[in-house]
Amino acid sequence: MSVGRYNAEHYRDPTAHKALTAAVREEQENYPKVYICSPFSGDTELNTDRAIRYALFAFTQGKCPVAPHIYFTRFMDDNDPEQRALGLSFALEWLARCEEVWVFGEKLTAGMLHELDTADRKEIPVRYFDMRCQETTGRSCP
């Protein structure tokens, strides 16, 4: 959200702008970022739909969902090894800025395992959910 620099009479109002910008930033920080970790490769259309559902679930739980496999695959080719590697590297940058990683589904893909290894190294808490968004007790089998 952007805060205007001008008041209702169209005069610059830097004091109000600074205060309102700080208030908006504080409000945004009240929503912890969670990284959505779920399969993408294979049936990419189905897996994209599921990832969107998982992100919506996180949103309804008061979280700010971060789901790079929904975003990056819109303009990067997951079948191109170079672009896939670059996309995963970008995703890991986002993961490092999240408070938690939420893993969805019954199977862990190679990409998901890489994301989980990164979360472990960075000591980011990981939670596991089934495909119905019910929390489970731990790591699924690849």
C-alpha positions as CSV (number, residue, x, y, z in Angstrom):
1,M,0.0,0.0,0.0
2,S,1.3,3.4,-0.9
3,V,0.8,6.6,1.2
4,G,0.3,9.9,-0.7
5,R,2.7,12.7,-0.1
6,Y,0.0,15.4,-0.4
7,N,-2.9,16.3,1.9
8,A,-6.6,16.8,0.9
9,E,-5.8,20.4,-0.3
10,H,-3.0,19.0,-2.5
11,Y,-0.2,20.5,-0.4
12,R,2.9,18.5,0.3
13,D,2.7,17.1,3.9
14,P,5.9,15.3,4.7
15,T,5.1,14.9,8.4
16,A,1.8,13.1,7.8
17,H,3.4,11.1,5.0
18,K,6.2,9.9,7.3
19,A,3.8,9.0,10.1
20,L,1.3,7.2,7.8
21,T,4.1,5.3,6.0
22,A,5.4,4.1,9.4
23,A,1.9,3.0,10.4
24,V,1.4,1.0,7.2
25,R,4.9,-0.6,7.5
26,E,4.1,-1.6,11.1
27,E,0.7,-3.1,10.0
28,Q,2.4,-5.1,7.3
29,E,5.0,-6.4,9.8
30,N,2.1,-7.8,11.9
31,Y,1.6,-10.5,9.3
32,P,4.4,-13.1,9.6
33,K,5.7,-14.4,6.3
34,V,5.4,-18.1,5.7
35,Y,7.0,-19.9,2.9
36,I,4.7,-22.3,1.0
37,C,6.7,-25.5,0.1
38,S,4.7,-27.8,-2.1
39,P,5.3,-29.8,-5.3
40,F,5.4,-28.1,-8.6
41,S,6.9,-30.4,-11.3
42,G,4.8,-33.2,-12.8
43,D,1.2,-32.0,-13.2
44,T,2.1,-28.3,-13.0
45,E,-1.4,-27.1,-13.6
46,L,-2.8,-29.2,-10.7
47,N,0.2,-28.4,-8.5
48,T,-0.2,-24.6,-9.2
49,D,-3.9,-24.8,-8.2
50,R,-2.9,-26.6,-5.0
51,A,-0.2,-24.1,-4.2
52,I,-2.7,-21.3,-4.6
53,R,-5.1,-23.1,-2.2
54,Y,-2.3,-23.6,0.3
55,A,-1.4,-19.8,0.0
56,L,-5.0,-19.0,0.6
57,F,-5.1,-21.2,3.7
58,A,-2.0,-19.4,5.1
59,F,-3.6,-16.1,4.4
60,T,-6.8,-17.2,6.3
61,Q,-4.5,-18.0,9.2
62,G,-3.3,-14.4,9.4
63,K,0.0,-15.1,7.6
64,C,1.6,-13.5,4.5
65,P,2.1,-16.4,2.2
66,V,5.3,-16.5,0.1
67,A,4.8,-19.0,-2.8
68,P,7.6,-18.5,-5.4
69,H,6.6,-21.5,-7.5
70,I,3.4,-19.7,-8.3
71,Y,5.1,-16.5,-9.2
72,F,8.4,-17.4,-10.9
73,T,6.9,-20.1,-13.2
74,R,4.8,-17.4,-14.8
75,F,7.8,-16.0,-16.6
76,M,10.6,-18.6,-16.1
77,D,10.7,-22.1,-17.8
78,D,10.8,-24.8,-15.1
79,N,11.9,-27.3,-17.8
80,D,15.0,-25.3,-18.6
81,P,17.7,-26.4,-16.1
82,E,19.3,-23.0,-16.0
83,Q,16.1,-21.1,-15.4
84,R,14.9,-23.7,-12.9
85,A,18.2,-23.4,-10.9
86,L,17.9,-19.6,-11.0
87,G,14.3,-19.7,-9.9
88,L,15.1,-22.0,-7.0
89,S,18.0,-19.6,-6.0
90,F,15.5,-16.7,-6.1
91,A,13.0,-18.7,-4.1
92,L,15.6,-19.4,-1.4
93,E,16.2,-15.7,-1.1
94,W,12.5,-15.3,-0.2
95,L,12.6,-18.3,2.1
96,A,15.4,-16.7,4.1
97,R,13.1,-13.8,4.9
98,C,10.3,-15.9,6.2
99,E,9.4,-16.7,9.8
100,E,8.3,-20.3,9.0
101,V,8.2,-22.8,6.2
102,W,4.9,-24.6,5.7
103,V,5.2,-27.9,3.8
104,F,2.1,-29.3,2.0
105,G,1.4,-32.7,0.5
106,E,2.3,-36.4,1.0
107,K,5.6,-36.4,-1.0
108,L,8.7,-34.3,-1.0
109,T,10.3,-33.5,-4.3
110,A,14.0,-32.8,-4.9
111,G,13.2,-29.0,-5.0
112,M,11.3,-29.2,-1.7
113,L,14.1,-31.2,0.0
114,H,16.5,-28.4,-1.1
115,E,14.2,-25.8,0.4
116,L,13.9,-27.8,3.6
117,D,17.7,-28.2,3.8
118,T,18.0,-24.4,3.5
119,A,15.4,-23.9,6.2
120,D,17.3,-26.3,8.5
121,R,20.6,-24.4,7.9
122,K,18.9,-21.1,8.6
123,E,17.1,-22.5,11.6
124,I,13.7,-21.5,10.2
125,P,10.9,-23.5,11.9
126,V,9.1,-26.0,9.6
127,R,5.5,-27.1,9.9
128,Y,3.9,-30.0,7.9
129,F,0.4,-30.2,6.4
130,D,-1.5,-32.7,4.3
131,M,-3.2,-31.8,1.1
132,R,-6.4,-30.9,3.1
133,C,-4.4,-28.3,5.1
134,Q,-4.5,-30.4,8.2
135,E,-1.3,-30.1,10.3
136,T,0.6,-33.4,10.5
137,T,3.4,-34.6,12.8
138,G,6.4,-34.5,10.5
139,R,8.3,-35.0,7.4
140,S,6.8,-37.1,4.6
141,C,8.7,-39.6,2.6
142,P,10.2,-38.7,-0.8
